[in-house]
Amino acid sequence: MGVRKGNTDQADLSTYALIRRRTTRTQLEIKHNGAFGTLGGEQNVNNLTASASFQYLLGPRFFVVPAFAELYRDPFQNIAARLTPGVGFGYRIFDQKGLEWSVELGG
């Protein structure tokens, strides 16, 4: 959160959350990213992105994503709510403690 004062008063709040549960064969990931801001007492930023993804491992590196969804809202861009569902598959290039790298393709 940031607050700035001077010729104009400005306040900004950014939020980010990540919840991940992994087993030997599955991974569930839920993310949230949001921003809220005011400038001179008037709201000028208010957006939210939330997503959920479920992965099922087919082997040590290949996986399928049978369920994915993303919700986006931003009233300042005239987007009340946009929901994007999807499915796909992917490949884990690198997966060590503290460092992960994977590529996904889906629709």
PyMOL commands that set and color helices and strands:
alter all, ss='L'
color gray80, all
select helices_A, chain A and resi 75-77
alter helices_A, ss='H'
color red, helices_A
select strands_A, chain A and resi 2-4+10-22+26-39+42-57+62-74+79-96+99-106
alter strands_A, ss='S'
color yellow, strands_A
deselect
rebuild
show_as cartoon
